[in-house]
Amino acid sequence: MISSTIQQCVDEVILSRRSIRAFLPDALSEEDVLNILEVAQRAPSGSNTQPWKVYALMGDKLKQLSAAILEAHNHPSADQPHTEEYNYYPVTWVSPYLERRRKVGWDLYALLGLGRENKQGMHAQHGRNYAFFDAPVGLIFTIDRIMERGSWLDYGMFLQNIMIAAKARGLDTCPQAAFTQYHKIISEKLHLPANEMLVCGMALGYADKSKIENTLVTERDDVQHFVTFVK
């Protein structure tokens, strides 16, 4: 039986996890990253398929990938546009998802003092994704193309485990779907085999608590609104 103290600790780690958008430059060791991933790989997966593969970027390799993506982000080519390989978001937005998406975006921009008319400022802030928000470690996740939707569900549990294991160690993260648009650049720079498909990225490091964007706490719906008890 799990003690109430353990339960409280687990709850606190989950409830305190947030997507961090500004990190300190403090380095992490390979051992730090491996320890987190070793815990995270205990995520369940159908028939124990373990569909995840992780590329952990640090130092110059991280900077080189970030520079290549930022170049494409800041100087897009009309002839060869960069598009996602899969739809992370719905093609057609409906309520309440559209309102939730807009609110978190405008709440972040409001903290940063970016009005709706400041397109350049919003573009630059979005580009911060591709520098992993200055985190010392950038994680890139891929999956074998033969895997189906069930394995993507498994992958989500693996990603959550990483974020919770990191938080329990005093570290923070930001899961990033923004990288999916530049999967061709990532495949080229990381020499990904043809059978591997980009899932997402994630920043990992110590949160810079002095940055206003890290005060953002997103809202969650009342649990009664999405739970139906069938008796």
VOPAGU-2260 file (C-alpha; in pm, 1 decimal, decimal comma):
REM VOPAGU-2260
SITE   aa  ch    i         X         Y         Z
SITE  MET   A    0       0,0       0,0       0,0
SITE  ILE   A    1     134,1     343,8     -97,3
SITE  SER   A    2     169,2     587,7     191,2
SITE  SER   A    3      -6,9     922,4     192,1
SITE  THR   A    4     333,2    1094,5     184,8
SITE  ILE   A    5     427,0     929,2    -144,8
SITE  GLN   A    6      86,4    1009,2    -286,1
SITE  GLN   A    7     125,1    1373,6    -190,8
SITE  CYS   A    8     472,2    1388,9    -347,3
SITE  VAL   A    9     351,2    1235,4    -674,1
SITE  ASP   A   10      52,6    1468,4    -685,9
SITE  GLU   A   11     274,2    1770,6    -621,1
SITE  VAL   A   12     513,6    1677,3    -900,8
SITE  ILE   A   13     227,8    1634,4   -1148,2
SITE  LEU   A   14      47,1    1950,8   -1039,8
SITE  SER   A   15     364,8    2163,2   -1048,0
SITE  ARG   A   16     469,9    2057,2   -1397,2
SITE  ARG   A   17     437,2    2336,1   -1652,3
SITE  SER   A   18     568,6    2408,6   -1999,6
SITE  ILE   A   19     873,2    2628,8   -1941,0
SITE  ARG   A   20     971,8    2881,1   -2209,2
SITE  ALA   A   21    1296,7    3020,0   -2068,7
SITE  PHE   A   22    1582,9    2812,3   -1929,3
SITE  LEU   A   23    1909,2    2877,7   -1749,5
SITE  PRO   A   24    2231,5    2782,2   -1932,2
SITE  ASP   A   25    2331,8    2543,4   -1650,7
SITE  ALA   A   26    2457,3    2226,2   -1814,2
SITE  LEU   A   27    2326,0    1874,8   -1760,8
SITE  SER   A   28    2537,5    1563,6   -1790,3
SITE  GLU   A   29    2462,5    1267,0   -2013,3
SITE  GLU   A   30    2406,8    1069,4   -1694,7
SITE  ASP   A   31    2137,2    1316,8   -1585,6
SITE  VAL   A   32    1951,5    1264,1   -1913,2
SITE  LEU   A   33    1996,5     887,3   -1911,4
SITE  ASN   A   34    1862,6     859,3   -1556,1
SITE  ILE   A   35    1543,5    1037,0   -1657,7
SITE  LEU   A   36    1498,1     827,5   -1970,5
SITE  GLU   A   37    1563,4     506,6   -1779,8
SITE  VAL   A   38    1273,0     585,8   -1549,4
SITE  ALA   A   39    1051,3     711,0   -1832,4
SITE  GLN   A   40    1088,9     392,5   -2036,6
SITE  ARG   A   41     875,4     211,8   -1779,8
SITE  ALA   A   42     577,5     366,5   -1958,6
SITE  PRO   A   43     331,4     100,5   -2074,9
SITE  SER   A   44     317,9       6,8   -2441,4
SITE  GLY   A   45     103,5    -243,3   -2626,7
SITE  SER   A   46     268,8    -588,4   -2625,5
SITE  ASN   A   47     577,0    -413,3   -2481,7
SITE  THR   A   48     662,4    -268,7   -2824,7
SITE  GLN   A   49     838,6      35,5   -2670,5
SITE  PRO   A   50     795,8     247,8   -2987,0
SITE  TRP   A   51    1009,7     542,9   -2877,6
SITE  LYS   A   52    1348,5     657,1   -2998,1
SITE  VAL   A   53    1524,9     961,8   -2854,5
SITE  TYR   A   54    1798,9    1191,2   -2986,4
SITE  ALA   A   55    1949,1    1399,7   -2704,2
SITE  LEU   A   56    2122,1    1711,7   -2837,4
SITE  MET   A   57    2372,3    1908,8   -2633,3
SITE  GLY   A   58    2643,4    2167,1   -2698,1
SITE  ASP   A   59    2739,4    2246,6   -3057,1
SITE  LYS   A   60    2504,9    1990,6   -3212,0
SITE  LEU   A   61    2210,5    2152,1   -3038,3
SITE  LYS   A   62    2318,1    2497,5   -3158,0
SITE  GLN   A   63    2369,1    2376,4   -3514,9
SITE  LEU   A   64    2022,5    2223,8   -3539,7
SITE  SER   A   65    1863,0    2530,8   -3383,4
SITE  ALA   A   66    2045,9    2762,0   -3625,5
SITE  ALA   A   67    1933,4    2561,9   -3928,9
SITE  ILE   A   68    1567,6    2562,0   -3823,7
SITE  LEU   A   69    1572,2    2929,7   -3725,4
SITE  GLU   A   70    1713,0    3017,5   -4065,7
SITE  ALA   A   71    1416,6    2844,2   -4231,3
SITE  HIS   A   72    1175,1    3000,8   -3982,0
SITE  ASN   A   73    1303,0    3354,5   -4041,5
SITE  HIS   A   74    1353,8    3322,0   -4418,2
SITE  PRO   A   75    1079,6    3091,2   -4546,7
SITE  SER   A   76    1097,3    2970,8   -4904,5
SITE  ALA   A   77     784,8    3010,4   -5116,6
SITE  ASP   A   78     911,7    2744,4   -5355,8
SITE  GLN   A   79     983,3    2481,8   -5088,8
SITE  PRO   A   80     756,3    2548,1   -4790,4
SITE  HIS   A   81     807,3    2349,6   -4472,4
SITE  THR   A   82     493,6    2161,5   -4370,0
SITE  GLU   A   83     408,2    1907,8   -4101,2
SITE  GLU   A   84     423,7    1539,6   -4186,6
SITE  TYR   A   85     118,3    1468,9   -3972,8
SITE  ASN   A   86    -164,2    1682,8   -3833,7
SITE  TYR   A   87     -98,6    1748,6   -3468,0
SITE  TYR   A   88    -393,2    1987,4   -3449,7
SITE  PRO   A   89    -738,0    1948,8   -3607,9
SITE  VAL   A   90    -782,9    2074,5   -3962,2
SITE  THR   A   91   -1106,9    2244,4   -3857,5
SITE  TRP   A   92   -1120,0    2408,2   -3515,3
SITE  VAL   A   93   -1443,8    2400,4   -3314,6
SITE  SER   A   94   -1550,3    2504,3   -2964,5
SITE  PRO   A   95   -1423,6    2463,3   -2693,7
SITE  TYR   A   96   -1080,7    2377,2   -2839,5
SITE  LEU   A   97   -1048,9    2695,6   -3044,0
SITE  GLU   A   98   -1119,7    2917,1   -2742,9
SITE  ARG   A   99    -872,6    2726,9   -2526,8
SITE  ARG   A  100    -601,4    2754,1   -2788,9
SITE  ARG   A  101    -655,4    3126,2   -2836,3
SITE  LYS   A  102    -660,0    3193,1   -2462,3
SITE  VAL   A  103    -327,3    3025,8   -2385,5
SITE  GLY   A  104    -166,7    3206,3   -2678,8
SITE  TRP   A  105    -293,1    3550,1   -2585,6
SITE  ASP   A  106    -221,8    3493,2   -2216,0
SITE  LEU   A  107     142,6    3421,3   -2301,7
SITE  TYR   A  108     173,9    3716,0   -2537,5
SITE  ALA   A  109      12,6    3945,4   -2279,7
SITE  LEU   A  110     277,3    3849,6   -2023,0
SITE  LEU   A  111     544,1    3932,5   -2280,8
SITE  GLY   A  112     379,5    4263,1   -2369,9
SITE  LEU   A  113     303,4    4152,7   -2725,8
SITE  GLY   A  114     -17,1    4295,8   -2870,9
SITE  ARG   A  115    -211,7    4148,4   -3161,6
SITE  GLU   A  116     -54,8    4399,9   -3397,8
SITE  ASN   A  117     300,5    4299,4   -3308,6
SITE  LYS   A  118     340,3    4023,9   -3566,9
SITE  GLN   A  119     718,8    4052,4   -3566,7
SITE  GLY   A  120     736,2    4006,8   -3190,7
SITE  MET   A  121     506,4    3704,3   -3202,1
SITE  HIS   A  122     712,6    3553,5   -3484,2
SITE  ALA   A  123    1029,4    3598,2   -3279,8
SITE  GLN   A  124     868,9    3443,9   -2972,0
SITE  HIS   A  125     752,3    3144,5   -3175,8
SITE  GLY   A  126    1106,8    3112,6   -3304,5
SITE  ARG   A  127    1225,1    3066,9   -2947,2
SITE  ASN   A  128    1090,7    2713,0   -2978,1
SITE  TYR   A  129    1368,1    2628,8   -3221,4
SITE  ALA   A  130    1637,0    2733,0   -2974,4
SITE  PHE   A  131    1469,5    2499,8   -2723,7
SITE  PHE   A  132    1409,2    2817,0   -2521,2
SITE  ASP   A  133    1785,3    2818,7   -2444,9
SITE  ALA   A  134    1770,0    2486,2   -2258,3
SITE  PRO   A  135    2101,7    2297,5   -2240,0
SITE  VAL   A  136    1938,7    1978,8   -2369,4
SITE  GLY   A  137    1706,8    1938,8   -2665,7
SITE  LEU   A  138    1527,9    1606,7   -2708,3
SITE  ILE   A  139    1401,5    1493,9   -3046,9
SITE  PHE   A  140    1160,4    1200,9   -3055,5
SITE  THR   A  141    1096,4     969,8   -3349,4
SITE  ILE   A  142     881,4     664,4   -3417,0
SITE  ASP   A  143     899,9     387,3   -3675,2
SITE  ARG   A  144     663,4     464,1   -3961,6
SITE  ILE   A  145     506,1     119,1   -3947,5
SITE  MET   A  146     358,9     187,8   -3602,1
SITE  GLU   A  147      -9,2     277,7   -3576,3
SITE  ARG   A  148    -222,7     497,1   -3348,9
SITE  GLY   A  149    -192,9     269,8   -3048,1
SITE  SER   A  150     181,8     322,4   -3041,3
SITE  TRP   A  151     130,8     698,8   -3053,5
SITE  LEU   A  152     -85,4     666,2   -2741,4
SITE  ASP   A  153     199,0     470,6   -2579,5
SITE  TYR   A  154     439,9     743,8   -2686,6
SITE  GLY   A  155     236,3    1006,2   -2505,5
SITE  MET   A  156     272,3     815,0   -2179,9
SITE  PHE   A  157     647,6     793,2   -2234,4
SITE  LEU   A  158     668,2    1170,4   -2289,9
SITE  GLN   A  159     466,7    1236,6   -1976,1
SITE  ASN   A  160     698,4    1010,1   -1779,4
SITE  ILE   A  161     997,7    1213,4   -1897,2
SITE  MET   A  162     839,0    1537,3   -1784,9
SITE  ILE   A  163     738,3    1399,7   -1444,8
SITE  ALA   A  164    1075,2    1230,5   -1384,5
SITE  ALA   A  165    1251,3    1555,9   -1476,1
SITE  LYS   A  166    1031,0    1761,3   -1245,6
SITE  ALA   A  167    1097,1    1522,5    -957,7
SITE  ARG   A  168    1468,9    1596,8   -1005,5
SITE  GLY   A  169    1425,4    1973,4    -994,1
SITE  LEU   A  170    1435,5    2007,8   -1372,3
SITE  ASP   A  171    1178,6    2146,4   -1612,1
SITE  THR   A  172    1063,2    2073,1   -1963,1
SITE  CYS   A  173     864,1    2205,0   -2254,9
SITE  PRO   A  174     712,4    1953,5   -2497,9
SITE  GLN   A  175     721,6    2107,1   -2845,6
SITE  ALA   A  176     508,8    2012,5   -3144,2
SITE  ALA   A  177     651,0    2319,2   -3321,5
SITE  PHE   A  178     938,6    2109,7   -3454,7
SITE  THR   A  179     710,7    1893,9   -3671,4
SITE  GLN   A  180     700,5    2161,8   -3941,3
SITE  TYR   A  181    1075,9    2125,8   -3993,6
SITE  HIS   A  182    1100,7    1747,4   -3999,6
SITE  LYS   A  183    1303,0    1754,3   -4323,6
SITE  ILE   A  184    1575,5    1969,5   -4168,1
SITE  ILE   A  185    1581,5    1755,2   -3855,0
SITE  SER   A  186    1600,1    1433,5   -4058,2
SITE  GLU   A  187    1891,6    1572,3   -4257,1
SITE  LYS   A  188    2086,2    1708,1   -3960,3
SITE  LEU   A  189    2038,8    1398,3   -3745,0
SITE  HIS   A  190    2079,4    1155,1   -4035,2
SITE  LEU   A  191    1752,1     984,8   -3952,3
SITE  PRO   A  192    1686,4     658,0   -4134,2
SITE  ALA   A  193    1396,2     663,5   -4380,4
SITE  ASN   A  194    1175,9     452,0   -4153,6
SITE  GLU   A  195    1185,9     705,4   -3868,0
SITE  MET   A  196     923,1     976,7   -3838,0
SITE  LEU   A  197     951,1    1286,0   -3619,9
SITE  VAL   A  198     705,2    1292,7   -3330,5
SITE  CYS   A  199     801,4    1614,8   -3146,3
SITE  GLY   A  200    1078,5    1785,5   -2954,5
SITE  MET   A  201    1128,1    1875,7   -2589,2
SITE  ALA   A  202    1342,0    2127,3   -2402,5
SITE  LEU   A  203    1503,1    2002,4   -2081,8
SITE  GLY   A  204    1689,8    2199,5   -1817,1
SITE  TYR   A  205    1655,2    2436,4   -1522,8
SITE  ALA   A  206    1381,9    2697,1   -1545,2
SITE  ASP   A  207    1486,0    3062,0   -1540,8
SITE  LYS   A  208    1248,1    3178,3   -1269,9
SITE  SER   A  209    1327,2    3543,6   -1339,8
SITE  LYS   A  210    1149,0    3531,9   -1677,6
SITE  ILE   A  211     790,1    3653,3   -1688,4
SITE  GLU   A  212     681,2    3388,1   -1941,0
SITE  ASN   A  213     748,7    3117,7   -1683,3
SITE  THR   A  214     474,7    3256,9   -1458,2
SITE  LEU   A  215     209,1    3139,0   -1702,4
SITE  VAL   A  216     -22,0    2878,8   -1549,4
SITE  THR   A  217    -272,6    2737,6   -1795,0
SITE  GLU   A  218    -628,6    2669,5   -1688,1
SITE  ARG   A  219    -788,5    2325,6   -1668,5
SITE  ASP   A  220   -1155,8    2245,3   -1702,5
SITE  ASP   A  221   -1362,0    2134,9   -1403,2
SITE  VAL   A  222   -1329,9    1757,2   -1375,0
SITE  GLN   A  223   -1709,0    1729,1   -1356,2
SITE  HIS   A  224   -1730,6    1861,0   -1711,9
SITE  PHE   A  225   -1542,8    1571,1   -1871,4
SITE  VAL   A  226   -1628,4    1278,4   -1644,7
SITE  THR   A  227   -1941,5    1067,6   -1675,4
SITE  PHE   A  228   -2006,9     799,8   -1413,4
SITE  VAL   A  229   -2202,8     507,8   -1551,9
SITE  LYS   A  230   -2365,0     301,3   -1273,5
